[in-house]
Amino acid sequence: MLSNKTFLGFLAASALILALFLRHYDYGTDDLLAVIEGIAVLSEHFTCSHGQVGEKVADGNRLFTADELSHYDGDQGLYLSILGRVYNVEKGEKHYGPGKAYHHFTGKDASRAFVTGDFSEEGLRDDVLDLKHQDLLGLLKWKDSYEKNYVYVGKLIGRYFYANGERTEYAVKVDRAFQEAEKQNLAKLEEQKRFPPCNTEWIHEVGGRVWCTNQSGGIARDWVGVPRQMFSPETGTTKCVCVHPSNINDPSLKVYEGCSSDSDTCKTS
């Protein structure tokens, strides 16, 4: 495939030859302008459709290869990529400069490590589809932080973007995973409103206890409720929740042994 420079040189030469041809055969100025305009349109279409590495494409984004981005770890500046989007983090040099705490993120896409905390060579990678919902939500917060605080400079060709700047199938799958994570988080918040966590304490001399108030679990409400054990299929464990009388017969709930069914405080040990 011709490079942009080669192709544009060809177009320029063609324009000159056509201009001389039209003048020689006494074509009008309007004919000449029409030909030049057509060549310009063709040139713009080629450039936008075949954006080369390090050049601007139609939407103004620069395209980076992994090799090119790797030079932005301090030698040519400080760039990093998250989910295939490249940001200039030079204003945060005290965090991202050589020898600093976040320097391992520069010059690459290490999206996964933002939430796993694995900064080994194996851990600094960009695949995220197998992450848990809470990790995906954390990754979204990191991305939003870079959007807000640093300059976006382009796209990294690879897992998230094709060489023409378009999103890959993998990127689309990640978007769906984010949507599902947000959906699950909303469902979890709704469940917490319905079954707020109990207050808990454990004292060595007297043991543990759980109890309910109208603000237990950090969720303010106009009712107190009673403590119940709730089984979570997701984790395979039980947790203490405060239950409104209207939900007292939910099959996932169990009364604490030795505790009155209408008491707002129960001993656990």
FIDO-589293 format. One record per residue (C-alpha): x, y, z; residue in one letter. Coordinates in steps of 0.5 Angstrom, whole numbers, plus 500, padded with zeros to 3 digits. Layout:
+-----+-----+-----+--------+
!   x !   y !   z ! residu !
+-----+-----+-----+--------+
!   X !   Y !   Z !      a !
...
+-----+-----+-----+--------+
This chain:
+-----+-----+-----+--------+
!   x !   y !   z ! residu !
+-----+-----+-----+--------+
! 500 ! 500 ! 500 !      m !
! 503 ! 507 ! 498 !      l !
! 504 ! 511 ! 504 !      s !
! 501 ! 518 ! 505 !      n !
! 507 ! 522 ! 503 !      k !
! 508 ! 518 ! 496 !      t !
! 501 ! 518 ! 495 !      f !
! 500 ! 526 ! 496 !      l !
! 506 ! 527 ! 492 !      g !
! 503 ! 523 ! 486 !      f !
! 497 ! 527 ! 487 !      l !
! 501 ! 534 ! 486 !      a !
! 505 ! 531 ! 480 !      a !
! 498 ! 529 ! 477 !      s !
! 495 ! 536 ! 479 !      a !
! 501 ! 540 ! 475 !      l !
! 500 ! 535 ! 469 !      i !
! 493 ! 536 ! 468 !      l !
! 493 ! 544 ! 469 !      a !
! 499 ! 544 ! 464 !      l !
! 494 ! 540 ! 459 !      f !
! 488 ! 544 ! 460 !      l !
! 492 ! 551 ! 459 !      r !
! 495 ! 548 ! 453 !      h !
! 488 ! 546 ! 450 !      y !
! 485 ! 552 ! 452 !      d !
! 480 ! 550 ! 457 !      y !
! 477 ! 555 ! 462 !      g !
! 479 ! 557 ! 469 !      t !
! 473 ! 554 ! 472 !      d !
! 475 ! 547 ! 469 !      d !
! 482 ! 547 ! 472 !      l !
! 479 ! 549 ! 479 !      l !
! 474 ! 543 ! 478 !      a !
! 480 ! 538 ! 477 !      v !
! 484 ! 541 ! 483 !      i !
! 478 ! 541 ! 487 !      e !
! 477 ! 533 ! 485 !      g !
! 484 ! 532 ! 487 !      i !
! 484 ! 535 ! 494 !      a !
! 477 ! 531 ! 495 !      v !
! 481 ! 525 ! 493 !      l !
! 487 ! 527 ! 497 !      s !
! 483 ! 528 ! 504 !      e !
! 479 ! 522 ! 503 !      h !
! 485 ! 518 ! 502 !      f !
! 489 ! 521 ! 508 !      t !
! 483 ! 520 ! 513 !      c !
! 482 ! 513 ! 511 !      s !
! 489 ! 511 ! 511 !      h !
! 492 ! 515 ! 517 !      g !
! 499 ! 513 ! 519 !      q !
! 502 ! 512 ! 525 !      v !
! 504 ! 519 ! 528 !      g !
! 499 ! 523 ! 524 !      e !
! 493 ! 526 ! 525 !      k !
! 486 ! 522 ! 522 !      v !
! 479 ! 524 ! 521 !      a !
! 477 ! 525 ! 528 !      d !
! 484 ! 529 ! 530 !      g !
! 486 ! 523 ! 534 !      n !
! 494 ! 521 ! 533 !      r !
! 495 ! 513 ! 532 !      l !
! 500 ! 510 ! 536 !      f !
! 504 ! 503 ! 535 !      t !
! 506 ! 500 ! 542 !      a !
! 513 ! 501 ! 540 !      d !
! 512 ! 508 ! 539 !      e !
! 508 ! 509 ! 545 !      l !
! 514 ! 505 ! 549 !      s !
! 519 ! 511 ! 548 !      h !
! 514 ! 516 ! 552 !      y !
! 516 ! 513 ! 559 !      d !
! 521 ! 519 ! 560 !      g !
! 525 ! 520 ! 554 !      d !
! 520 ! 523 ! 549 !      q !
! 515 ! 525 ! 554 !      g !
! 510 ! 522 ! 559 !      l !
! 504 ! 518 ! 556 !      y !
! 500 ! 512 ! 558 !      l !
! 494 ! 508 ! 555 !      s !
! 488 ! 506 ! 559 !      i !
! 483 ! 502 ! 555 !      l !
! 487 ! 504 ! 549 !      g !
! 486 ! 511 ! 550 !      r !
! 493 ! 515 ! 550 !      v !
! 494 ! 521 ! 555 !      y !
! 499 ! 526 ! 556 !      n !
! 501 ! 525 ! 564 !      v !
! 507 ! 530 ! 564 !      e !
! 504 ! 535 ! 568 !      k !
! 504 ! 529 ! 574 !      g !
! 511 ! 528 ! 573 !      e !
! 512 ! 528 ! 580 !      k !
! 508 ! 521 ! 580 !      h !
! 509 ! 519 ! 573 !      y !
! 517 ! 521 ! 572 !      g !
! 522 ! 516 ! 572 !      p !
! 523 ! 513 ! 579 !      g !
! 516 ! 515 ! 581 !      k !
! 511 ! 511 ! 584 !      a !
! 506 ! 511 ! 578 !      y !
! 512 ! 510 ! 573 !      h !
! 511 ! 503 ! 571 !      h !
! 504 ! 505 ! 567 !      f !
! 508 ! 510 ! 562 !      t !
! 510 ! 508 ! 555 !      g !
! 504 ! 502 ! 555 !      k !
! 497 ! 500 ! 556 !      d !
! 497 ! 497 ! 563 !      a !
! 489 ! 497 ! 564 !      s !
! 489 ! 491 ! 568 !      r !
! 494 ! 493 ! 573 !      a !
! 490 ! 499 ! 575 !      f !
! 485 ! 495 ! 579 !      v !
! 490 ! 489 ! 580 !      t !
! 496 ! 492 ! 583 !      g !
! 500 ! 487 ! 580 !      d !
! 506 ! 491 ! 577 !      f !
! 510 ! 485 ! 575 !      s !
! 512 ! 485 ! 567 !      e !
! 506 ! 480 ! 567 !      e !
! 501 ! 484 ! 571 !      g !
! 502 ! 490 ! 567 !      l !
! 498 ! 488 ! 561 !      r !
! 491 ! 491 ! 558 !      d !
! 487 ! 485 ! 558 !      d !
! 481 ! 486 ! 562 !      v !
! 475 ! 482 ! 560 !      l !
! 476 ! 477 ! 566 !      d !
! 476 ! 482 ! 571 !      l !
! 470 ! 482 ! 577 !      k !
! 465 ! 487 ! 576 !      h !
! 467 ! 491 ! 582 !      q !
! 474 ! 491 ! 579 !      d !
! 471 ! 494 ! 572 !      l !
! 468 ! 499 ! 576 !      l !
! 474 ! 501 ! 579 !      g !
! 477 ! 501 ! 572 !      l !
! 472 ! 506 ! 569 !      l !
! 473 ! 511 ! 575 !      k !
! 481 ! 511 ! 573 !      w !
! 479 ! 512 ! 566 !      k !
! 474 ! 518 ! 568 !      d !
! 480 ! 521 ! 572 !      s !
! 485 ! 521 ! 566 !      y !
! 479 ! 524 ! 562 !      e !
! 478 ! 530 ! 567 !      k !
! 485 ! 531 ! 569 !      n !
! 490 ! 530 ! 563 !      y !
! 490 ! 531 ! 556 !      v !
! 488 ! 526 ! 551 !      y !
! 492 ! 525 ! 545 !      v !
! 490 ! 519 ! 541 !      g !
! 489 ! 512 ! 541 !      k !
! 494 ! 506 ! 541 !      l !
! 493 ! 501 ! 536 !      i !
! 492 ! 494 ! 538 !      g !
! 487 ! 491 ! 543 !      r !
! 482 ! 496 ! 543 !      y !
! 483 ! 500 ! 536 !      f !
! 485 ! 498 ! 529 !      y !
! 490 ! 501 ! 525 !      a !
! 485 ! 506 ! 522 !      n !
! 483 ! 508 ! 529 !      g !
! 476 ! 504 ! 529 !      e !
! 474 ! 500 ! 535 !      r !
! 476 ! 493 ! 535 !      t !
! 471 ! 487 ! 537 !      e !
! 475 ! 486 ! 544 !      y !
! 473 ! 494 ! 545 !      a !
! 466 ! 493 ! 544 !      v !
! 466 ! 487 ! 549 !      k !
! 469 ! 491 ! 554 !      v !
! 464 ! 496 ! 553 !      d !
! 458 ! 491 ! 554 !      r !
! 462 ! 488 ! 560 !      a !
! 462 ! 495 ! 563 !      f !
! 455 ! 496 ! 562 !      q !
! 453 ! 489 ! 566 !      e !
! 458 ! 491 ! 571 !      a !
! 454 ! 498 ! 572 !      e !
! 447 ! 494 ! 572 !      k !
! 450 ! 489 ! 577 !      q !
! 452 ! 495 ! 581 !      n !
! 445 ! 499 ! 581 !      l !
! 442 ! 492 ! 583 !      a !
! 446 ! 491 ! 589 !      k !
! 445 ! 498 ! 591 !      l !
! 437 ! 497 ! 591 !      e !
! 438 ! 491 ! 595 !      e !
! 442 ! 495 ! 600 !      q !
! 436 ! 500 ! 600 !      k !
! 432 ! 494 ! 601 !      r !
! 436 ! 490 ! 606 !      f !
! 441 ! 495 ! 609 !      p !
! 447 ! 492 ! 613 !      p !
! 447 ! 491 ! 621 !      c !
! 451 ! 495 ! 626 !      n !
! 456 ! 490 ! 628 !      t !
! 461 ! 489 ! 634 !      e !
! 465 ! 484 ! 638 !      w !
! 468 ! 485 ! 645 !      i !
! 473 ! 480 ! 647 !      h !
! 470 ! 479 ! 654 !      e !
! 462 ! 479 ! 652 !      v !
! 463 ! 477 ! 645 !      g !
! 459 ! 479 ! 639 !      g !
! 453 ! 483 ! 637 !      r !
! 449 ! 485 ! 631 !      v !
! 443 ! 491 ! 631 !      w !
! 439 ! 495 ! 627 !      c !
! 438 ! 503 ! 627 !      t !
! 435 ! 507 ! 622 !      n !
! 442 ! 509 ! 620 !      q !
! 445 ! 502 ! 620 !      s !
! 450 ! 500 ! 614 !      g !
! 450 ! 508 ! 613 !      g !
! 443 ! 508 ! 609 !      i !
! 438 ! 513 ! 612 !      a !
! 431 ! 511 ! 613 !      r !
! 425 ! 512 ! 616 !      d !
! 424 ! 505 ! 619 !      w !
! 429 ! 500 ! 624 !      v !
! 428 ! 493 ! 622 !      g !
! 430 ! 487 ! 625 !      v !
! 437 ! 483 ! 624 !      p !
! 437 ! 477 ! 620 !      r !
! 442 ! 472 ! 617 !      q !
! 442 ! 473 ! 609 !      m !
! 445 ! 468 ! 605 !      f !
! 449 ! 470 ! 599 !      s !
! 449 ! 465 ! 593 !      p !
! 455 ! 470 ! 590 !      e !
! 460 ! 469 ! 595 !      t !
! 457 ! 463 ! 599 !      g !
! 457 ! 466 ! 605 !      t !
! 452 ! 470 ! 610 !      t !
! 451 ! 477 ! 612 !      k !
! 447 ! 481 ! 617 !      c !
! 442 ! 485 ! 614 !      v !
! 436 ! 489 ! 617 !      c !
! 429 ! 487 ! 615 !      v !
! 423 ! 491 ! 614 !      h !
! 417 ! 487 ! 617 !      p !
! 414 ! 487 ! 610 !      s !
! 420 ! 483 ! 607 !      n !
! 421 ! 478 ! 614 !      i !
! 419 ! 472 ! 610 !      n !
! 424 ! 473 ! 604 !      d !
! 427 ! 465 ! 603 !      p !
! 434 ! 468 ! 604 !      s !
! 433 ! 470 ! 611 !      l !
! 434 ! 466 ! 617 !      k !
! 433 ! 468 ! 625 !      v !
! 439 ! 469 ! 629 !      y !
! 440 ! 463 ! 634 !      e !
! 437 ! 464 ! 641 !      g !
! 435 ! 471 ! 639 !      c !
! 427 ! 473 ! 639 !      s !
! 425 ! 474 ! 632 !      s !
! 422 ! 481 ! 634 !      d !
! 428 ! 484 ! 637 !      s !
! 433 ! 489 ! 634 !      d !
! 439 ! 487 ! 637 !      t !
! 442 ! 480 ! 637 !      c !
! 448 ! 476 ! 640 !      k !
! 452 ! 472 ! 635 !      t !
! 457 ! 469 ! 640 !      s !
+-----+-----+-----+--------+
